[in-house]
Amino acid sequence: MTTTRIEQIRQTLGQEIWIEGWLYNKRSSGGIQFLQVRDGSGIIQGVVTKKNEKNFLLAERLTQESSIRVKGIAKEDPRSPTGYELSIQEIELVHLAEEYPITPKDHGTGFLMDNRHLWMRSSKQVPVLRIRHEVMQAIRDYFNEHGFIATESPILTGVSVEGTTTLFGVDYFGEKAFLSQSGQLYLEATAMALGRVYWIGPTFRAEQSKTRKHLTEFWMAEAEVAYFDHEDNLRLQEDLVKYIIGRVIQNKLPDLKALDRDISKLEKIIAESFARVTYKQAIDLLNEKGMGKSWGDDFGAPDEEAISDHFKKPVFIEKFPAVMKAFYMEPDPENQELVKAADLIAPEGYGEIIGGSERISNKELLLKKLEEHKLPREPYEWYIDLRKYGSVPHAGFGMGVERTVAWITGVTHLRECIPFPRQLHRLTP
């Protein structure tokens, strides 16, 4: 038996085909039954008539999410919810599903999260996960096309990258270890060997946060480049973001439309240069809007939304106060109290999607910063070595995959942008 994926149905119109999938929904009208069959790549409507009594009786028995194989001939039909219709000749029942807990009625968030393993089959969740796949693949392809080498970083580490307050500690054969907050330090090492490196992997932050923009386990796409400075870093980030959006529009347009995403807003991102403001300019802008910000204040979600709404496009906020940022960031030569770092804020209220900086390349300065941040030297000795043996200027960044997917899809909450979200007090399913 040869099967056809629903996403390839256009290439098989008028031919007899088999589809292997699940019953997504059904309805009847007199002597006709309409079966919506999904296979993970799409949904197609199939028609069964009373002329084929065996199939008709079986169709009557089918329950939501029953697994089936169907044979038929597909044709275009604008009246169909999916644009195509399958004249069903034969139905094979693989498994008759029990009463499905998720129905077309409204369910609470807690119920849907408890049933995430089933909720992900829904008509809104499937497109999000398909777009997530395209985003991940676009990142890999972009880096591969630009001479980057994938070098994976360890999940278990002995050092902090983004501060000690959000570390998940674990016992490592009697030693203290942590779940990685970022692969950056290790990428700096591989960049000194390979020049241009990246990885995409899970990271962990023990933040006591319940906002729609936070997960305790999420995926980061990170890159480090030897001989790159701050300006090179920003150009790379902008080019990557535009490439990702272009790929999603090109390859996942039906999924974007299924989510009612305004495609014109995404197309505009590709066509225009990103905005840039300094931290001071951002503070002044927020104060002009009556938001009462002071020097040294971090930017919360309302602040980021106000800044992005002002520019109505992605905006880099750069030249942050050094005291607000991590120990490894290169100071601004024009003002040593600032660092050559930038956060990229997405429009439409999606907040920071990328954080990056030029890294300190001078050993003495790095040691001074470790002391200022009250970090012990011993666990970082290998990292210090990178400044002893052929140190060069270098820069990099980390992109939050879920935040990027949420922005591109228009989904409100990050929990819908990862198959199995981990949040405060949620470890299952």
Steps between C-alpha positions, in 0.01 A plus 500: 500500500644839396378800694481873426559778752217752507745785442583336164138454396523752214747272319259204513169657391288254306707202608403218732692549824522379858524734799604382845386719786240577763139618499514866596128570475188383319148607414213350305241631259233249407661215314848661499765507767786748496817380670786738574817293498835631624844344461730757661574677173148633447127431508278383214126449486382159385151413380324170562155424355240238584569333164797337672316354797806340662698825505195702603428281802865505602510879466200524733694307765815706479584715801714812513872416465437142386793393282402399148625432151284632216517441126349736250540755223573864587373805317501874558182627665474865614196407715717273714653658815841376385466578125509134398262210527565127498241268353547209740490151351621304799558551875722282716468539877837483677380592849164619632578783741335528839297813576739786429539746791560808285186611317408810296365665817720740697743346749697670774875553463576263787298222338669553164844501659422180692408351164780660301586159349154508336448875463797520261287314240262797467461718193683794661779309671610293199580807283700655784713187538550475124615863492730429795660225292550743209654761730746246638589372155538854363746582779707192419492571128594866545803419711602216272478726195716763675786273598406427862578168667253343743680428830278382783543631853455294818172504690674427831742777588705621793470872425238772478452697181204726576532546877465262793144580605329298224710183507355151538746314721556124470725251677779380268660203675539701817593825325278802445389538139236703317266465206626730227368854473679542168761331285680827441821448699560167329425647159764763565748215541394321181502832312870530580545163327254531211441872450121497457288272716142453614273261682129457566418339830303506824577751774361537851412800717365457854291816485196523725300642212149430374493744209408402146860565391679263737574129511738323736629281217529650154712477187768743393673552169844639583792613287856619562737645241872567534615843380144636518423827676175651625399638161568169324288330764196721442521458122509122541198498730290716269589291197417177683160623620403616151612167354289304749188706431549467126532123528184468708300711255637301208451150642227529766257754359195268542591453867530876551161546338351226718610709799351818348843662506526839329760412236548862397653580838759228452575605142560854622767374741701358210473818294622751763813553707465440874493801733780576750497696825737522792390405850495872590285584198262220594473637857429849365241362258318314777501807723351706217219244503456553875639162608730634772829324429832573669858426399583143596141374472447181306235489229189301576240378254303831493822693435609272215151517350498881515842521333412257221161668449676834456713365213252238374786271399777304672729727700848448644553654843876537551764649731355374827651590839766240581351438846184363334675247283713186527871504589632403155376801299750739339483859635417784263829680425317835507355432846640221714181497708313361199540171313494413131183294531156509344158347548278455196137582578234353273194708407137433592582456868715187472796649683864397492579218258881539484765606746860540389828681553860538406696290750793611714822382335748641755599264784562766766168669431315167514658421838395842626142441387486158665606666825246780463222245447623301802553187290768246601798475266563127523196372300580753224870416461440328165300804383782731609741286294325622185644845581851358555552305178429698186216720620313694233201735491183294473125537536185293513138475599219273612157487338201366693334249267159502671481879513591518131237239414238681709568826317497348152181299564321772696437257788457670837672259740833317475343183637346443156835533322674194646364144498516448878542828691668512838369777722487584866349194675442313173702188420231291327414382248 
